[in-house]
Amino acid sequence: MFVLLLVLILILFGSGFLNPLWWWAAAVLVFGATRHGRDRQERWDRRYSHRHRARWRREDRRDYERHG
């Protein structure tokens, strides 16, 4: 998916030498891709950091009970 997006951006940028409107299209595509990717990364971090945090707390509690 990322490769196709990159190829499309390069094609639009290259077409910009014929018509500057294609540069705008490439810029909008780059902006949308980076914003969407950043949102997905934040959701991923939020979703899985809570799960891992709870697991780490359980493991720490077990270690404390064993050695405490």
N, C-alpha and C positions, 0 to 999 in steps of 0.2 A: 504494500500500500504506500509506504513512504517513498519507494523508488518511483512509482508512478506519479506521485505528487511532485517529486523533484524534477522528473522529466517534463511534466506539464509546465512547471514554473520556468524551466530553461527554454522551452519552446515559446512561451508567452514573452519572455524577455527578449529572445532573438527576434521575434516578430515585431517588437517595439521599435526596431530600426525602420520598419516600413510604416508603422502607424503608432504614434506614442500612446494611443489608447490602450494598447496591449501591455505597456509598462504599468499602467494603473491596474489592469486586471491581474498582472503578476504580483503587484504589491498587495492588493487585497487578498489574494490567495495565500501569500506568505503570512500576512497578518492573521488571517483566519486559522491557518494551520498552527502557528505558534501559540495563539491564544487557546485554541482547542486542546492542544497538547499539554499546555500548562495547567488547564483546568482538570484534565484527566489525571495528571500527576498529583495534583493536590487531593483529588478524591481518593486516589490510590493510597496516598500517604495517610490520609485521615482514616480510611477504612481499615487498613492493616496495622497501623501503628497501635491502635487501641487493642486489637486482638493480641498483638505481640506483647504489649505492655502488661496485659492481664496475665498472660502465660509467664512472663518473667517474674511477676509478683508471686504467683503460685509457686514457682520453682524456688524463689528466694525464701518464701515462707517454709517450704519443706526442708530446705537446707538448714534454716535456723532452728527448726524443731528437732532435726536430727542431731545437730552439733551443739545446740544451745542448752 
